[in-house]
Amino acid sequence: MKKTFTTGELAKMCSVSIRTVQFYDKEGIVKPSDYSEGGKRLYTEKELKELHLVCLYKALGFSLEEIRNIINEKNSYQLLSEVLSKQSTNINEKIHSLQRTKEKLDAILQELNETGQIKVQSIEEVDFLLNKKKIHRKTDIMTYIFIACYFLLLIAGFRIALFVGGFAPSILITAAVVLLLGIIYYHHQVNAYICEYCSTKFTISFFRDMFSPNGWKKGKYLKCPECGRRGWFKETFPYKK
């Protein structure tokens, strides 16, 4: 004789409520194998395994209809594979969407912390702000690459120029000056600065960028055009459309 379980016993073994077991019976997902003389539901090991699977599918985010189809489908492995693949795709899409939302929140929070106000007024402006942040990260990397290449050129180029002689050193010096001006111009175009005293975001001219001390991670030593304070101002992206 098969061992049977009451609704309460089955619910306890699967860590669910009695109402949940009754609900799955009503929905035709896990039905009792028999009834007692008093009309109580009786379940066997078969239904116990089914309910464990239902709880697993529920935890994986399957819909009630998907769970019903898998439990009642004879070729359940094929259907389960399809549902798992679909659920995995849906989760990846949700993760991507949530990550995008988090990036937008972080961009707005950074703007608020830097300037003390939120300039964006629409989702389009948030997208624009986020894009500016990504571009600024890339321009930071490009600036370091340009500077590294510049110093490598100076080190290797001057040795070659001195070995060649003639006009070579003069040509190299001219090229080095032109490249340095190009790097400064690029840096001037892609950066703005934040005043830590009054939260003003401002840009500077090419010549001011050329002659202002650069503290690398500290930014540049400047004077705020709004409050007149002097100090190290961190670099950020210019807010221009």
SETOR-965881 format. One record per residue: residue in three letters; x, y, z of N, C-alpha, C, O in turn; residue number from 1. Coordinates in steps of 0.2 Angstrom, whole numbers. Layout:
<"ALA", <X, Y, Z>, <X, Y, Z>, <X, Y, Z>, <X, Y, Z>, NUM>
...
! end
This chain:
<"MET", <4, -6, 0>, <0, 0, 0>, <4, 6, 0>, <9, 7, 4>, 1>
<"LYS", <3, 11, -5>, <7, 17, -5>, <6, 21, 1>, <0, 22, 4>, 2>
<"LYS", <11, 25, 3>, <11, 29, 8>, <8, 36, 6>, <9, 38, 0>, 3>
<"THR", <3, 38, 10>, <0, 44, 8>, <1, 50, 13>, <3, 49, 19>, 4>
<"PHE", <-1, 56, 11>, <0, 62, 15>, <-6, 66, 14>, <-9, 67, 9>, 5>
<"THR", <-7, 69, 20>, <-13, 74, 20>, <-11, 81, 17>, <-5, 82, 16>, 6>
<"THR", <-15, 85, 16>, <-14, 92, 13>, <-9, 95, 18>, <-4, 99, 16>, 7>
<"GLY", <-10, 95, 24>, <-5, 98, 29>, <2, 95, 29>, <6, 99, 30>, 8>
<"GLU", <2, 89, 29>, <9, 85, 29>, <12, 87, 22>, <18, 88, 23>, 9>
<"LEU", <9, 87, 17>, <12, 89, 10>, <14, 96, 10>, <20, 98, 8>, 10>
<"ALA", <10, 101, 13>, <12, 108, 14>, <18, 109, 18>, <23, 112, 16>, 11>
<"LYS", <19, 105, 23>, <25, 106, 28>, <31, 103, 25>, <36, 106, 25>, 12>
<"MET", <31, 97, 21>, <37, 94, 18>, <39, 99, 12>, <45, 99, 11>, 13>
<"CYS", <35, 103, 9>, <37, 107, 4>, <38, 115, 6>, <39, 119, 2>, 14>
<"SER", <37, 116, 12>, <38, 123, 15>, <33, 128, 12>, <35, 133, 10>, 15>
<"VAL", <27, 126, 11>, <22, 130, 8>, <16, 130, 13>, <15, 126, 17>, 16>
<"SER", <11, 134, 11>, <5, 134, 16>, <0, 129, 13>, <0, 127, 7>, 17>
<"ILE", <-5, 128, 17>, <-10, 123, 15>, <-14, 126, 10>, <-17, 122, 5>, 18>
<"ARG", <-16, 133, 10>, <-19, 136, 5>, <-16, 135, -2>, <-19, 135, -7>, 19>
<"THR", <-9, 135, -2>, <-5, 135, -8>, <-7, 128, -11>, <-8, 127, -17>, 20>
<"VAL", <-6, 123, -7>, <-8, 116, -10>, <-15, 115, -12>, <-16, 112, -18>, 21>
<"GLN", <-20, 118, -9>, <-27, 118, -11>, <-27, 122, -17>, <-31, 120, -22>, 22>
<"PHE", <-24, 127, -18>, <-24, 132, -24>, <-21, 128, -30>, <-24, 128, -36>, 23>
<"TYR", <-16, 124, -29>, <-13, 120, -35>, <-18, 114, -37>, <-18, 112, -43>, 24>
<"ASP", <-21, 112, -32>, <-27, 107, -34>, <-32, 110, -38>, <-34, 107, -43>, 25>
<"LYS", <-35, 116, -36>, <-40, 119, -39>, <-38, 121, -46>, <-42, 121, -51>, 26>
<"GLU", <-31, 123, -47>, <-29, 125, -54>, <-27, 119, -58>, <-25, 119, -64>, 27>
<"GLY", <-28, 113, -55>, <-26, 107, -59>, <-19, 106, -60>, <-17, 102, -65>, 28>
<"ILE", <-15, 108, -56>, <-7, 107, -57>, <-5, 101, -53>, <-1, 97, -55>, 29>
<"VAL", <-7, 101, -46>, <-5, 95, -42>, <-11, 93, -39>, <-14, 96, -34>, 30>
<"LYS", <-14, 88, -41>, <-21, 85, -39>, <-19, 79, -34>, <-15, 75, -35>, 31>
<"PRO", <-24, 78, -29>, <-23, 73, -25>, <-24, 66, -28>, <-28, 66, -33>, 32>
<"SER", <-21, 61, -26>, <-21, 54, -29>, <-28, 51, -27>, <-30, 46, -30>, 33>
<"ASP", <-30, 53, -21>, <-36, 50, -18>, <-39, 54, -13>, <-36, 59, -11>, 34>
<"TYR", <-45, 52, -10>, <-48, 55, -5>, <-50, 51, 1>, <-51, 45, 0>, 35>
<"SER", <-49, 53, 7>, <-51, 49, 13>, <-59, 48, 13>, <-62, 51, 9>, 36>
<"GLU", <-61, 43, 18>, <-68, 42, 18>, <-71, 49, 21>, <-77, 50, 19>, 37>
<"GLY", <-68, 53, 24>, <-71, 59, 26>, <-70, 65, 21>, <-72, 71, 22>, 38>
<"GLY", <-67, 63, 15>, <-67, 68, 10>, <-60, 72, 10>, <-60, 77, 6>, 39>
<"LYS", <-55, 70, 14>, <-49, 74, 14>, <-45, 72, 8>, <-45, 66, 6>, 40>
<"ARG", <-41, 77, 6>, <-36, 75, 0>, <-31, 71, 3>, <-28, 72, 8>, 41>
<"LEU", <-28, 66, -1>, <-23, 62, 0>, <-18, 62, -6>, <-20, 61, -11>, 42>
<"TYR", <-11, 63, -4>, <-6, 63, -9>, <-1, 58, -8>, <0, 55, -2>, 43>
<"THR", <2, 56, -13>, <7, 51, -13>, <14, 54, -15>, <15, 60, -15>, 44>
<"GLU", <19, 49, -15>, <26, 52, -17>, <26, 55, -23>, <30, 60, -24>, 45>
<"LYS", <22, 53, -28>, <22, 56, -35>, <20, 63, -34>, <23, 68, -37>, 46>
<"GLU", <14, 65, -30>, <12, 72, -30>, <17, 76, -26>, <18, 82, -27>, 47>
<"LEU", <21, 73, -21>, <26, 76, -17>, <32, 79, -22>, <34, 84, -21>, 48>
<"LYS", <34, 74, -26>, <39, 76, -31>, <36, 82, -36>, <40, 86, -37>, 49>
<"GLU", <30, 81, -38>, <27, 86, -42>, <27, 93, -39>, <28, 98, -42>, 50>
<"LEU", <25, 93, -32>, <24, 99, -29>, <31, 102, -28>, <32, 109, -28>, 51>
<"HIS", <36, 98, -26>, <43, 101, -26>, <45, 104, -32>, <48, 109, -32>, 52>
<"LEU", <44, 101, -38>, <45, 104, -45>, <42, 110, -46>, <44, 115, -49>, 53>
<"VAL", <35, 110, -44>, <31, 117, -45>, <34, 122, -41>, <35, 128, -43>, 54>
<"CYS", <37, 121, -35>, <40, 126, -30>, <46, 128, -34>, <48, 134, -33>, 55>
<"LEU", <50, 124, -37>, <56, 126, -40>, <55, 130, -46>, <58, 135, -47>, 56>
<"TYR", <50, 128, -50>, <48, 132, -56>, <45, 139, -54>, <47, 144, -57>, 57>
<"LYS", <42, 139, -49>, <39, 146, -46>, <45, 150, -44>, <45, 156, -45>, 58>
<"ALA", <50, 147, -41>, <56, 151, -38>, <60, 154, -44>, <63, 159, -44>, 59>
<"LEU", <59, 150, -50>, <63, 152, -56>, <59, 157, -60>, <62, 160, -65>, 60>
<"GLY", <53, 159, -58>, <49, 164, -61>, <45, 162, -66>, <42, 166, -70>, 61>
<"PHE", <43, 156, -67>, <39, 153, -72>, <31, 155, -70>, <30, 156, -64>, 62>
<"SER", <28, 157, -75>, <21, 158, -74>, <16, 152, -72>, <19, 146, -73>, 63>
<"LEU", <10, 153, -70>, <6, 148, -68>, <4, 143, -74>, <4, 137, -73>, 64>
<"GLU", <3, 146, -80>, <2, 143, -86>, <7, 139, -88>, <7, 133, -90>, 65>
<"GLU", <13, 141, -88>, <19, 138, -90>, <20, 132, -85>, <22, 126, -87>, 66>
<"ILE", <19, 133, -78>, <20, 127, -74>, <15, 121, -75>, <17, 116, -75>, 67>
<"ARG", <9, 124, -77>, <4, 119, -78>, <5, 115, -84>, <4, 109, -84>, 68>
<"ASN", <8, 118, -89>, <9, 115, -96>, <15, 110, -95>, <15, 104, -98>, 69>
<"ILE", <20, 112, -91>, <26, 107, -90>, <24, 101, -86>, <26, 95, -88>, 70>
<"ILE", <20, 102, -81>, <18, 96, -76>, <13, 92, -80>, <14, 85, -80>, 71>
<"ASN", <9, 94, -85>, <4, 90, -88>, <7, 88, -95>, <4, 83, -98>, 72>
<"GLU", <12, 90, -97>, <15, 88, -104>, <19, 82, -103>, <23, 81, -99>, 73>
<"LYS", <17, 77, -108>, <21, 70, -108>, <28, 71, -109>, <32, 69, -106>, 74>
<"ASN", <30, 75, -114>, <36, 77, -116>, <39, 83, -113>, <40, 88, -116>, 75>
<"SER", <39, 83, -106>, <40, 89, -102>, <47, 91, -103>, <48, 97, -102>, 76>
<"TYR", <52, 87, -104>, <59, 89, -105>, <60, 94, -111>, <63, 99, -110>, 77>
<"GLN", <57, 93, -116>, <57, 97, -122>, <54, 104, -120>, <57, 109, -122>, 78>
<"LEU", <48, 104, -117>, <44, 110, -115>, <48, 114, -110>, <49, 120, -110>, 79>
<"LEU", <51, 110, -105>, <55, 113, -100>, <61, 117, -103>, <63, 122, -100>, 80>
<"SER", <64, 114, -108>, <70, 117, -111>, <68, 123, -114>, <72, 128, -114>, 81>
<"GLU", <63, 123, -117>, <60, 129, -121>, <59, 135, -116>, <60, 141, -117>, 82>
<"VAL", <55, 133, -110>, <53, 138, -105>, <59, 141, -102>, <60, 147, -100>, 83>
<"LEU", <64, 136, -100>, <70, 139, -97>, <74, 143, -101>, <77, 149, -99>, 84>
<"SER", <74, 142, -108>, <78, 146, -112>, <74, 153, -113>, <78, 158, -113>, 85>
<"LYS", <68, 153, -113>, <64, 159, -113>, <65, 163, -107>, <65, 169, -107>, 86>
<"GLN", <64, 160, -101>, <65, 163, -95>, <72, 166, -94>, <73, 172, -91>, 87>
<"SER", <77, 163, -96>, <84, 165, -96>, <85, 172, -100>, <88, 176, -98>, 88>
<"THR", <82, 172, -106>, <82, 178, -110>, <78, 183, -107>, <81, 189, -107>, 89>
<"ASN", <72, 182, -104>, <69, 187, -101>, <73, 190, -95>, <72, 196, -94>, 90>
<"ILE", <76, 186, -91>, <80, 188, -85>, <86, 193, -88>, <87, 198, -85>, 91>
<"ASN", <89, 191, -93>, <95, 195, -96>, <92, 202, -98>, <96, 207, -98>, 92>
<"GLU", <86, 202, -101>, <83, 208, -103>, <82, 213, -97>, <83, 219, -98>, 93>
<"LYS", <79, 209, -92>, <78, 213, -86>, <84, 216, -83>, <84, 222, -81>, 94>
<"ILE", <89, 212, -83>, <96, 214, -80>, <98, 220, -84>, <101, 225, -81>, 95>
<"HIS", <98, 219, -90>, <101, 225, -95>, <97, 231, -93>, <99, 237, -93>, 96>
<"SER", <90, 230, -93>, <86, 236, -92>, <87, 239, -85>, <87, 245, -84>, 97>
<"LEU", <88, 235, -80>, <89, 238, -73>, <96, 241, -73>, <97, 246, -69>, 98>
<"GLN", <101, 238, -76>, <108, 241, -76>, <108, 248, -80>, <111, 252, -77>, 99>
<"ARG", <104, 248, -85>, <103, 255, -89>, <100, 260, -84>, <102, 266, -84>, 100>
<"THR", <95, 258, -80>, <91, 262, -76>, <96, 264, -70>, <96, 270, -68>, 101>
<"LYS", <100, 260, -68>, <105, 261, -62>, <110, 267, -65>, <112, 271, -61>, 102>
<"GLU", <112, 266, -71>, <117, 270, -74>, <114, 277, -75>, <118, 282, -73>, 103>
<"LYS", <108, 278, -76>, <104, 284, -77>, <104, 287, -70>, <105, 293, -69>, 104>
<"LEU", <102, 283, -65>, <102, 286, -58>, <108, 288, -56>, <109, 294, -52>, 105>
<"ASP", <114, 285, -57>, <120, 287, -55>, <122, 293, -58>, <126, 297, -55>, 106>
<"ALA", <121, 294, -65>, <122, 300, -68>, <119, 306, -65>, <122, 311, -65>, 107>
<"ILE", <113, 305, -64>, <109, 311, -61>, <112, 312, -54>, <112, 318, -52>, 108>
<"LEU", <113, 307, -50>, <116, 308, -43>, <123, 312, -43>, <124, 316, -39>, 109>
<"GLN", <127, 310, -48>, <133, 313, -49>, <132, 320, -51>, <136, 325, -48>, 110>
<"GLU", <128, 322, -55>, <126, 329, -57>, <124, 333, -51>, <126, 339, -50>, 111>
<"LEU", <120, 330, -47>, <117, 333, -41>, <122, 334, -36>, <123, 340, -33>, 112>
<"ASN", <127, 329, -35>, <132, 330, -30>, <137, 335, -32>, <140, 339, -28>, 113>
<"GLU", <138, 336, -39>, <143, 340, -41>, <141, 348, -42>, <144, 352, -40>, 114>
<"THR", <135, 348, -44>, <132, 355, -45>, <127, 357, -40>, <125, 363, -40>, 115>
<"GLY", <124, 353, -36>, <119, 355, -31>, <112, 356, -34>, <108, 358, -31>, 116>
<"GLN", <111, 354, -41>, <105, 354, -44>, <105, 349, -50>, <110, 346, -52>, 117>
<"ILE", <98, 348, -52>, <97, 343, -57>, <95, 347, -63>, <90, 350, -63>, 118>
<"LYS", <99, 347, -68>, <97, 351, -74>, <93, 347, -79>, <89, 350, -83>, 119>
<"VAL", <93, 340, -79>, <89, 336, -83>, <82, 337, -82>, <80, 337, -76>, 120>
<"GLN", <78, 337, -87>, <70, 338, -86>, <66, 333, -90>, <60, 333, -89>, 121>
<"SER", <70, 328, -93>, <66, 323, -97>, <71, 317, -98>, <77, 317, -96>, 122>
<"ILE", <68, 311, -100>, <72, 305, -101>, <77, 306, -106>, <82, 303, -106>, 123>
<"GLU", <75, 310, -111>, <80, 312, -117>, <86, 315, -114>, <92, 313, -116>, 124>
<"GLU", <85, 320, -110>, <91, 323, -107>, <95, 319, -102>, <101, 319, -102>, 125>
<"VAL", <91, 314, -99>, <95, 309, -95>, <99, 305, -99>, <105, 303, -98>, 126>
<"ASP", <97, 302, -105>, <101, 298, -110>, <107, 302, -112>, <112, 300, -113>, 127>
<"PHE", <105, 309, -113>, <111, 313, -116>, <116, 314, -110>, <122, 313, -112>, 128>
<"LEU", <114, 315, -104>, <119, 315, -99>, <123, 309, -98>, <129, 309, -97>, 129>
<"LEU", <120, 303, -98>, <123, 297, -98>, <128, 296, -103>, <134, 293, -102>, 130>
<"ASN", <126, 298, -109>, <131, 297, -115>, <137, 302, -114>, <142, 300, -116>, 131>
<"LYS", <136, 308, -111>, <141, 312, -110>, <146, 309, -105>, <152, 310, -106>, 132>
<"LYS", <144, 306, -100>, <148, 302, -95>, <152, 297, -98>, <158, 297, -97>, 133>
<"LYS", <149, 293, -103>, <153, 288, -106>, <158, 290, -110>, <164, 288, -111>, 134>
<"ILE", <156, 296, -114>, <161, 299, -119>, <167, 302, -115>, <173, 301, -117>, 135>
<"HIS", <166, 305, -109>, <171, 308, -105>, <176, 302, -102>, <182, 304, -102>, 136>
<"ARG", <173, 296, -100>, <177, 291, -98>, <182, 289, -104>, <188, 288, -102>, 137>
<"LYS", <180, 289, -110>, <184, 287, -115>, <189, 292, -117>, <195, 291, -118>, 138>
<"THR", <187, 299, -116>, <192, 304, -118>, <197, 304, -112>, <203, 306, -114>, 139>
<"ASP", <196, 302, -106>, <201, 302, -101>, <206, 297, -103>, <212, 298, -102>, 140>
<"ILE", <204, 291, -105>, <208, 286, -107>, <212, 288, -113>, <218, 287, -113>, 141>
<"MET", <209, 291, -118>, <213, 294, -124>, <218, 299, -122>, <223, 299, -125>, 142>
<"THR", <216, 303, -117>, <221, 308, -115>, <228, 305, -112>, <233, 307, -114>, 143>
<"TYR", <227, 300, -108>, <232, 297, -105>, <236, 293, -111>, <243, 293, -111>, 144>
<"ILE", <233, 290, -116>, <236, 287, -121>, <240, 292, -125>, <246, 291, -127>, 145>
<"PHE", <237, 298, -127>, <241, 303, -130>, <247, 305, -127>, <253, 306, -130>, 146>
<"ILE", <247, 306, -120>, <252, 309, -116>, <258, 303, -116>, <264, 305, -117>, 147>
<"ALA", <256, 297, -115>, <261, 291, -115>, <265, 291, -122>, <271, 290, -122>, 148>
<"CYS", <261, 291, -127>, <264, 291, -134>, <268, 297, -135>, <274, 297, -138>, 149>
<"TYR", <266, 303, -132>, <270, 309, -133>, <277, 308, -130>, <282, 310, -133>, 150>
<"PHE", <277, 306, -123>, <284, 305, -120>, <288, 300, -123>, <294, 300, -123>, 151>
<"LEU", <285, 294, -126>, <289, 289, -129>, <292, 292, -135>, <298, 290, -137>, 152>
<"LEU", <288, 296, -139>, <291, 300, -145>, <297, 304, -143>, <302, 304, -146>, 153>
<"LEU", <296, 308, -137>, <302, 312, -135>, <308, 308, -133>, <314, 310, -135>, 154>
<"ILE", <307, 303, -130>, <313, 299, -128>, <316, 295, -133>, <322, 296, -134>, 155>
<"ALA", <312, 292, -138>, <315, 288, -143>, <317, 293, -149>, <322, 292, -152>, 156>
<"GLY", <313, 298, -150>, <314, 303, -156>, <320, 307, -155>, <324, 308, -160>, 157>
<"PHE", <322, 309, -149>, <328, 314, -148>, <334, 310, -149>, <339, 312, -151>, 158>
<"ARG", <334, 303, -147>, <340, 299, -148>, <341, 298, -155>, <347, 299, -157>, 159>
<"ILE", <336, 297, -159>, <337, 296, -166>, <339, 303, -169>, <343, 303, -173>, 160>
<"ALA", <336, 308, -167>, <337, 315, -170>, <345, 317, -169>, <348, 319, -173>, 161>
<"LEU", <347, 315, -163>, <354, 317, -161>, <359, 313, -165>, <364, 315, -167>, 162>
<"PHE", <357, 307, -166>, <361, 302, -170>, <361, 304, -177>, <367, 304, -181>, 163>
<"VAL", <356, 306, -180>, <355, 308, -187>, <359, 315, -188>, <363, 316, -193>, 164>
<"GLY", <358, 320, -183>, <361, 326, -184>, <357, 331, -189>, <352, 330, -191>, 165>
<"GLY", <361, 336, -190>, <358, 341, -195>, <352, 345, -192>, <352, 347, -187>, 166>
<"PHE", <347, 345, -197>, <340, 348, -195>, <336, 344, -191>, <330, 346, -189>, 167>
<"ALA", <338, 337, -190>, <333, 332, -187>, <331, 335, -180>, <325, 334, -178>, 168>
<"PRO", <335, 337, -175>, <333, 339, -169>, <328, 345, -169>, <324, 345, -165>, 169>
<"SER", <329, 350, -174>, <325, 356, -174>, <318, 353, -177>, <313, 356, -174>, 170>
<"ILE", <318, 349, -181>, <312, 346, -184>, <308, 343, -178>, <302, 343, -177>, 171>
<"LEU", <311, 339, -174>, <308, 335, -169>, <305, 339, -164>, <300, 338, -161>, 172>
<"ILE", <309, 345, -162>, <307, 349, -157>, <301, 353, -159>, <296, 354, -156>, 173>
<"THR", <300, 355, -166>, <294, 358, -169>, <288, 353, -168>, <283, 355, -167>, 174>
<"ALA", <290, 347, -170>, <284, 342, -170>, <282, 341, -163>, <276, 340, -162>, 175>
<"ALA", <286, 341, -158>, <285, 340, -151>, <280, 345, -149>, <275, 344, -145>, 176>
<"VAL", <282, 351, -150>, <278, 357, -148>, <271, 357, -151>, <266, 358, -148>, 177>
<"VAL", <271, 355, -158>, <264, 355, -161>, <260, 349, -158>, <254, 350, -157>, 178>
<"LEU", <263, 344, -157>, <259, 338, -153>, <257, 340, -146>, <251, 339, -145>, 179>
<"LEU", <261, 343, -143>, <259, 346, -136>, <253, 351, -136>, <249, 350, -132>, 180>
<"LEU", <254, 355, -141>, <248, 360, -142>, <242, 356, -144>, <236, 358, -141>, 181>
<"GLY", <242, 351, -148>, <237, 347, -150>, <233, 343, -144>, <227, 343, -143>, 182>
<"ILE", <238, 341, -139>, <235, 337, -134>, <232, 342, -129>, <226, 340, -126>, 183>
<"ILE", <235, 348, -128>, <232, 353, -124>, <225, 355, -126>, <220, 356, -123>, 184>
<"TYR", <225, 356, -133>, <218, 358, -136>, <213, 353, -135>, <207, 354, -134>, 185>
<"TYR", <215, 346, -136>, <210, 341, -135>, <208, 341, -128>, <202, 340, -127>, 186>
<"HIS", <212, 341, -123>, <210, 341, -116>, <206, 347, -115>, <201, 346, -111>, 187>
<"HIS", <207, 353, -118>, <203, 359, -116>, <196, 358, -119>, <191, 360, -116>, 188>
<"GLN", <195, 354, -125>, <189, 353, -128>, <184, 348, -124>, <178, 349, -124>, 189>
<"VAL", <187, 343, -121>, <183, 338, -118>, <182, 338, -111>, <179, 334, -108>, 190>
<"ASN", <185, 343, -107>, <184, 344, -100>, <181, 350, -98>, <181, 355, -101>, 191>
<"ALA", <177, 349, -92>, <175, 355, -88>, <177, 354, -81>, <180, 349, -80>, 192>
<"TYR", <175, 359, -77>, <178, 358, -70>, <172, 360, -65>, <168, 364, -66>, 193>
<"ILE", <173, 357, -59>, <168, 358, -54>, <171, 362, -48>, <176, 360, -45>, 194>
<"CYS", <168, 367, -46>, <170, 371, -40>, <167, 368, -34>, <161, 367, -33>, 195>
<"GLU", <171, 365, -29>, <169, 362, -23>, <166, 367, -18>, <163, 365, -13>, 196>
<"TYR", <167, 373, -19>, <164, 378, -14>, <157, 380, -16>, <152, 381, -12>, 197>
<"CYS", <156, 382, -23>, <149, 384, -25>, <146, 380, -30>, <140, 381, -32>, 198>
<"SER", <149, 374, -31>, <146, 369, -36>, <145, 371, -43>, <141, 368, -47>, 199>
<"THR", <149, 376, -45>, <148, 379, -52>, <152, 374, -57>, <158, 373, -55>, 200>
<"LYS", <149, 373, -62>, <153, 369, -67>, <155, 374, -73>, <150, 378, -75>, 201>
<"PHE", <161, 374, -75>, <163, 379, -80>, <169, 376, -84>, <172, 371, -82>, 202>
<"THR", <170, 379, -90>, <175, 377, -94>, <180, 382, -94>, <179, 388, -92>, 203>
<"ILE", <186, 381, -97>, <192, 386, -97>, <194, 386, -104>, <193, 382, -109>, 204>
<"SER", <198, 392, -106>, <200, 393, -113>, <206, 388, -114>, <209, 386, -109>, 205>
<"PHE", <208, 388, -120>, <214, 384, -122>, <221, 387, -119>, <225, 383, -116>, 206>
<"PHE", <221, 394, -118>, <227, 396, -115>, <227, 395, -108>, <233, 394, -105>, 207>
<"ARG", <222, 396, -105>, <221, 395, -97>, <223, 387, -96>, <226, 386, -91>, 208>
<"ASP", <221, 383, -100>, <222, 376, -99>, <230, 375, -100>, <233, 371, -97>, 209>
<"MET", <233, 378, -105>, <240, 378, -106>, <244, 380, -100>, <249, 377, -98>, 210>
<"PHE", <242, 385, -97>, <247, 388, -92>, <245, 387, -85>, <248, 389, -80>, 211>
<"SER", <239, 383, -84>, <237, 382, -77>, <240, 375, -75>, <241, 371, -78>, 212>
<"PRO", <242, 375, -68>, <246, 369, -66>, <241, 363, -66>, <235, 364, -64>, 213>
<"ASN", <243, 357, -68>, <239, 351, -68>, <241, 346, -63>, <247, 344, -62>, 214>
<"GLY", <237, 344, -59>, <238, 340, -53>, <236, 333, -54>, <235, 329, -50>, 215>
<"TRP", <235, 331, -61>, <232, 324, -63>, <226, 323, -59>, <221, 326, -61>, 216>
<"LYS", <225, 318, -55>, <219, 316, -52>, <216, 322, -48>, <210, 322, -47>, 217>
<"LYS", <220, 326, -45>, <217, 332, -42>, <214, 337, -47>, <210, 341, -44>, 218>
<"GLY", <215, 337, -53>, <213, 341, -58>, <217, 347, -59>, <223, 346, -60>, 219>
<"LYS", <215, 353, -60>, <219, 359, -62>, <218, 364, -57>, <213, 365, -53>, 220>
<"TYR", <224, 368, -56>, <223, 373, -51>, <220, 379, -54>, <224, 382, -59>, 221>
<"LEU", <214, 381, -52>, <211, 387, -56>, <207, 391, -51>, <207, 391, -45>, 222>
<"LYS", <204, 396, -54>, <200, 401, -50>, <193, 401, -53>, <192, 401, -59>, 223>
<"CYS", <188, 399, -48>, <181, 399, -50>, <178, 405, -53>, <179, 410, -49>, 224>
<"PRO", <175, 405, -59>, <173, 411, -61>, <167, 414, -58>, <164, 420, -59>, 225>
<"GLU", <164, 410, -53>, <158, 412, -50>, <159, 415, -43>, <157, 420, -41>, 226>
<"CYS", <163, 411, -39>, <164, 413, -32>, <171, 416, -31>, <172, 419, -26>, 227>
<"GLY", <175, 415, -36>, <182, 418, -36>, <187, 414, -32>, <193, 416, -31>, 228>
<"ARG", <185, 408, -29>, <190, 404, -25>, <195, 401, -30>, <193, 399, -35>, 229>
<"ARG", <201, 400, -27>, <206, 397, -30>, <207, 390, -27>, <207, 389, -21>, 230>
<"GLY", <209, 385, -31>, <211, 378, -28>, <211, 373, -34>, <211, 375, -40>, 231>
<"TRP", <211, 367, -32>, <211, 361, -37>, <204, 360, -39>, <200, 358, -34>, 232>
<"PHE", <203, 360, -45>, <196, 358, -48>, <196, 352, -51>, <200, 351, -56>, 233>
<"LYS", <192, 347, -49>, <191, 341, -53>, <188, 341, -60>, <184, 345, -61>, 234>
<"GLU", <191, 337, -64>, <188, 337, -71>, <182, 333, -71>, <181, 328, -68>, 235>
<"THR", <177, 335, -76>, <171, 332, -77>, <169, 333, -85>, <173, 337, -88>, 236>
<"PHE", <164, 331, -87>, <162, 332, -94>, <158, 339, -95>, <154, 341, -90>, 237>
<"PRO", <159, 343, -100>, <156, 349, -101>, <148, 347, -103>, <147, 343, -107>, 238>
<"TYR", <144, 351, -100>, <137, 350, -102>, <135, 354, -108>, <132, 359, -107>, 239>
<"LYS", <136, 351, -114>, <134, 355, -120>, <131, 350, -125>, <133, 345, -126>, 240>
<"LYS", <125, 353, -128>, <122, 349, -133>, <124, 351, -140>, <122, 348, -145>, 241>
! end
